[in-house]
Amino acid sequence: MVWIEGGSFLMGSDDAYPEEAPSHRVDVDGFWIDRYPVTNARFAEFVEAAHYVTFAEVTSIAIDSPWGGPRKGSGGSLVFVTPTMRGTRHHAAWWRHVIGANWRHPRGPASSIADLDAHPVVHVTYGDALAFAEWEGLQLPTEAEWEFAARGGLEGTTYAWGDQIMPDGRPMANYWQGPFPYENAMLDGWEYTSPVGFFPANGYGVYDMIGNVWEWTADWFRASRLPESTEAAPHATRRERRLARLLGAGASPTSLSSKVLKGGSHLCDVNHCHRYRPSARWSAGIRTSTSDIGFRCILRP
C-alpha cells in the first residue's frame, strides 16, 4: 500500500458532467491505499480462504441489470459485447446479461482467468468488494479519499497526469480509443482489462486509478454534490430504501441503493463516457456486476 498524506483539495469540477458539480474544498485525513486495484490472484486467495461465493455465481439471486435481460434468480453478470449493427446509442446494444459470467469467467462461461492473475478482478458487486475488504481488515475508500489519491498531488488539471490526454502521443491509461462501441483502435495496447501497473503511476505512486476498471467507493450516490437538504430528493422505492438500511450506515432516506463509482474504465471514451478523470463519477446499484467494475482498498490509521 501507499501512504497518502492528508490535506485539502478542490474536489469535483464545474466544467464537465453535471453530477461533478459544484467543485468545493474538502479536507482529507491521511490513509494507506492499495498501490494497485485488487487483482484476480489476490481475490482468489480471499475466495479460497473464506469459502466466499460472489453474487454473480449465485443462481438464486439476480444482479441489478438496468439495461434489461434476465433478472429473476438468474445469476450471471453483465458483459460488454461489440454491437453488430451501427447507429444505436442505447446501453442495451452493447451490454449482455450472460449466465455463467463471473470473476472466474470474465467474458462468459467459456472464458477463464488462467492468464489474467495480474489483471484487476471484475464482476464484483459492492457487497463482494466490501466482504473482501473486511476479510483483509481494510475498508473501501470514500469518494473524497479516492479522488484525493487519484489526483496525485495535482489540482485543477483535467487528468491525473496533467491536461493533455496523450502527452507525447503516449496513452497514460487503459481507455477506449476510437468510435465507441463499434471500433477500438487499441492505441493503449489493450482491448479489455490490462495488467495492473502497466501504465505510469501518478504523483503519489499509485497505479490504475484512471481507466482499466471502475472502482467502488463507500459513498451513496446523489446526482448533485450540493448538500442534500438543498436538492430535490431522488425517487427511491421502498425496496431500495430497505436495501440501503440493511447495507449499513450512511444511507439517508433520499438515497437510492447505488454507490459512487470512480476512475472510468477501458470502455470509456472522449465522446461516449469522458470519465477517465479524477473528478468524474458514476453510479451503480449495490448488486451491479459487470465486466468493467473492480475496486481497491484503503486502511485508515
N, C-alpha and C positions, 0 to 999 in steps of 0.2 A: 504494500500500500504506500501511498504518498501523503505526507503531511501537508495540509493546506492551512497556512496561517490565516487566522480570521481577519476581517476587515470590512470596510464599507465599499459598496459599488453601486453603479446605476443599473438597475435590473429592468428588463423589458425594452421595448422600442416603440417610438411614436411614428415610425416611418415604414412599417411593414404591415403584417396582418393585424386586423382589429383586436384579436384576442391577446396581442402582445402589449397593448397599451392600457394605461399610460405608463411611461417609464417613471421610475421612482427610486429613491435612495434606500438601500437595505443594508443592515449590519448583520454580519455572519460571524459566529464564533468558529475557532479553529477545529478541524476534524481531519481524520485519516480517510482516504478514498482509494478504492481499488485502482491500481495503475491501468488495468485493462477491464473490459466487460467480462462477466463470468463466462468461461468457455465451456464447451461440451465436456472436456476432460474433467474440469472442476465440478461441474454439475453432476457428472456420472458418479463421482466419489460420494456426493451427498445422497443420491438416489440409492446407491448400494448400501451405504451405512445406515440410512434412516428408513429403508424399505419404502421409499416415497413413490407415489404414483401421481403424475401430473393430471390436470383437468382434462387435457386432450386425449388421454389414454383411458379415461373412464367412460364407457359407452352408456352408462345410465344417466349421465347429465349432458347438458348442452352448453356449449360456449356461447358467448354473446356474438351474434353474427348480424351486424346492421345492414349487410348487403344481401340478405336473403339466404336461401339454401336450407339444408336440413337443420332443424332446431331441437325438436323434442327428443331428448335422450339418445342422441346420435354419437356423441364423442367427436373425434376428429378435430381439424383445425383449418384455418384459412390459409390458402397457398396462392401466391402470385402466379398467374398464367398469362403469357403474352396473348392478347386477343388476335383472332384470325381475321377479323373484319375491322377496317379503319372507320373512323368517324365518330364513334361513341365516346363520350367523356364521363360515363357513369361508372362508379366504382365496381358495380357488379360485372362489368365487362372483363375485368382482369383479376378479380378475386374469386376463388372457388373453395367451397367448403368440402374438403377432401377427407373422407373417412379413412382412418389409418395414418393420417399425417400427425406427427407429434415430434418431440425433440429428438427422438431416435431416428425418425424418418422425415426429414425436413421438407422433402419435395413430394411425399406420398409414400404409401406402404412399400413400394419397390425401391426406394432410396435408403441410404444409410449415412451414418457419420463416421464411417471407417477411416476416412482420410481427413476428417474435419475436427480433430481434437483441439486444435488451436483456434478454431472459429468460435464466435460467440454463440451460446445456446439460444435457440429461438423456440417458438411455440410454447412459451411460458406465460401463464396468466399472472395477474398481480398477486393472487394467492400463492402461486408457485414460487414467485420471487420472494415473497415475504417469508414463506416456510424455509427457504434456503438461507436467507439472512439470519433468521432466528436460530437455525441449526448451527451456524458458524459463530453465533454470538455477536452478530453485526446488525446494522439497520439499513433501511433504504433511505436514500437522501431526500431531503425536502427539495422543492423546485429551486428555492434560493441557493441552497448549498450546491446543488448540481450546476446551476448556471454560473455561480461564482467560480467553481473549479474549472468549468469548460472555458471560461474567458482567458484563463492562463495569465492573469495579470494585466490584460489589455482592456481598456474601457473605451467604448464609443466606436469600435471597429465592427464592420459587418460580419466578419468571420472570426473564428477562434485564432487565426493566424494573421489577420490584417484585413485590408479592404479589397484586395484583388482575389478573385475566385481561383485563379490558377497562376500564381506568381512564377514567372519564367517558364510558363507553359506546363507546369507540373501540377497534376491533381494532388491536393493535400488531404483528401478523404475519399471514402468509397460512397459515391452518389451516382445518380443516373446522368449520363451524357447522351443527348440525342432526343428525338421526339417521343416522349413518354405517351402511352405504354407500348409503342409498337417497335421501336428500334433503339437499342442501347449500344452506342459506339464503343463502350468499354475502354475509354481513354485511360481509366484508372487501372485497367487490367482485370477487373472482376465483374462477372455477370450477377452473382448473388452476393453472399457474405464473403468477407476477406479475413485472413488470419489476423488476430489482434496484434497490434504493434507493427503492422506492415507500413502504415503511413506515419509521418513525423509526429512526435509528441508536441503538446502545446507548451506554453511557457512554464507551467508547473510540473512538467514531466509526466503528464497523464495522456494516455493514448485513446483514440477511437471514440472520443466523446461527441464527435461530429460524424454523421454518416454511419455506414455499416448497418447498425440496428438502432431502432428507437429504444429508449431506456425508461423503465418505470420509475416514478418518484412517489413519495409518500403522500403528496398533496391531492386533495379532491379538486376536481376541475370546475372552474367557473369561466364563463365566456369573457369576462372582463376582469381586469386587475383592480378595479375600483372596490372600495370597501363594500362588503355585502349589503350593508344597510342602505346603500345608495343605488343599488342596481335592482332591476326587476327580477323577482325570483323565477328561476327557470322551472319549467314544468317537471315534476317528479311524481311518478306513480307510487302507490302505497308499497308495492313490492320493492321498488328501487330504494325507497327510504328505509325499509326494513333491512335490506341488504347492507346499506350504509351503516346502520346501527350495529348490525351483527359483526361487521368487519373492523370495528374499532372507533376510537375517539377521533374527533376532528371533522366528522361529517355533520354539517348543520342541517336543519330542516329543509333548506332550499338547495342542498347539494344533490346532484344526480349521483348515481353509483358509478362514477367514472373518475379515473385518476389522470394526472398530468403526465404526458409523455414528453421527453426531451431528446434533442440531438438529430432528428431526422434519420433516414436510413438509406440503403442502397437503391431504394425505389423513389427517392426524392429528386426532382429536377428543378431547374430555374423557372419553368413555366407552370408545371403542374403542382409542385409542392416545394417551394423555395424555403424549406425549413431546416436545412443543414446549417443552422446558425445558432449561437448560444441563446439569443433572446427568443427564438421560435419555440412554440409549444403546440401540443395537440392533445386530444383526449381519447381514452379508450375505456370501455366498460371493464369492470373488475374481473369478468370472466372472458375477456377477449384473448384470443390466442391466434397468432399469425406467424408467417414465415419471416417477418422483419422486426419483431419485438423481442428485446432481451433486457438486460439490466446489469447494474453493478452495485456494490455495497459500500457503506461507509462505517466508520467507527468514531463515535463521539467520546471525548475524554470523560 
